[in-house]
Amino acid sequence: MKYIAIDLGLKRIGIAYSAHKDLVTPLKAIDRKNRNQAALEVKKVLEEWEADAVVIGIPVGGTSEEEMRRRVAHFMNLVDFKGKLFHQDESNSSQEAESMIKGEMKYTRDGRIDSISAMIILQRFLAKS
């Protein structure tokens, strides 16, 4: 099965891909100008990589969990993805991503952290499935 993971943010959307349980690759993040543009670009990625399923990060257990589930559902409705949709706890994935690249490359807001965060989300999902 081919998976695309999404770390949905207000400014950038991190993307990662896996077709093998042991290998997850971060892809180029999407700069979000508005939700329609972002949904269209996510849809293109899903089609290009022939995704069977989407794993999307949700902050589980926090006060914002229900609000995020609602936002994710609305966004994925705009994407109009017909495959399987899974939710995965994204807690601390951005901090983990930042610590992974600390000292390795200059930190810039170019989406690398977002896509590495999506990679972590997908690795967590695949590890438990």
Disulfide bonds with the S-S distance in Angstrom:
none
